[in-house]
């Protein structure tokens, strides 16, 4: 779980959607926008395709949060970001999600160093 300081609030999420830059992967979409804070804040959105997939949806959200929690030390600060998953992401394994996030972060040039 990400700490509260690393999470976006609803108004901030809307702002990132309106003014942020988009990077698209195979089954994840990254939207980022610069902020004036000394840290990066993130939000994870997984659509609700069908009532029977609630467990899978929550599992994917936990995987995304945990993946980012581990990467926070190597991600540049000063960004607000949203990871939006497409419905096909519910069928992906943890390592596939990790690889896709790495690809998007490299595209957006968000890694330190």
N, C-alpha and C positions, 0 to 999 in steps of 0.2 A: 504494500500500500504506500502510495506517495504521501509525504507529509502535507499538511494543510497549506503550507507556504508555497508548495510546488504545484498546487491545483488552481485551475481557472474557475472563476465564478461565471454565472450565466451571462451577465452583461459583457464581460470580457470575451466570452466565447462568441457572442454575436458580433463583437468588434473584429475578432480574428476572421470570422466568416466573411464579413463585408470588405475588409481592407487587407487581408492576408494574401500571401503568395501560395500557390498550390503546386504540389509535386504528386504525381500519380504513379503508383506501382501496379502490380498485377491484381492485388486484392486489398490494398490499403491506400489511403489518400492522406497526405500530410499537408496541413495548412499552417503557415508560420507568419508571424509578424513581430517586428522588433518592439521591445519595451524598454523603459528607462530604469529597470530594476537590476540589481546585481545578481539575479538568479533567473532561471528559466522556469516557466509554469506550463503545465500540460493538462489536456483533457482528452478523454478517450470516448468515442461514440461508436456504439455497435447497434445497427438497426434491428428492429423487431420484425423479422419476416413472418413468423408463424408462432402461435402460442405454445406449440410443443417444443420449441427450441430454446426456451428460457434458460435451461441448465447450460446448454452449449454457449449461449450468448454471455452469461455471467462468467463462464470459464474463460472465454476469449478476453473479456474485460480484465479479469485477474491476470491473465498471461501478459497482456499489453502493459498493465501497470507494473508488474514485477520486472518485466524486461526493461522498462524505462528507469525503474528504481536502481537497477544495477548499472545503468549507463549514465546516470546523472553526473558522475564525476568527470566523464570524458566529453560531455555535451557542453557546447559554448553557453555562457550565460547571456542574459539580455534578450530572450526570445519568449514569446507566447506561442504555443503550438497545440494543434489538434490532430489526433490520429482518428480518421474516420474509416471504418471497415466496411467492405462490401459484403453482401450475404455469403458469397463463396468462401470467405475467410473462416466461417464457422466450421468448415470441413478440413482446415489445415492443421498440421501438427505444430507443436511449440517451436521446433527448430526452423520450420518454414516461416513462421511469423517473425522469429528473430532475424532471419536472413533478409526478409522484406523490409523490416525496420532499419537494419543497417544500410541497405541499399538507398532508402529514402533519405536517411540522415546524411549519407555521402553526397547524394544529389543536391541537397539543400546546403551543403557545406557547413554542417553544424557540429562536426567533431573538432575538438581542440587539437592544435598542433599541426 
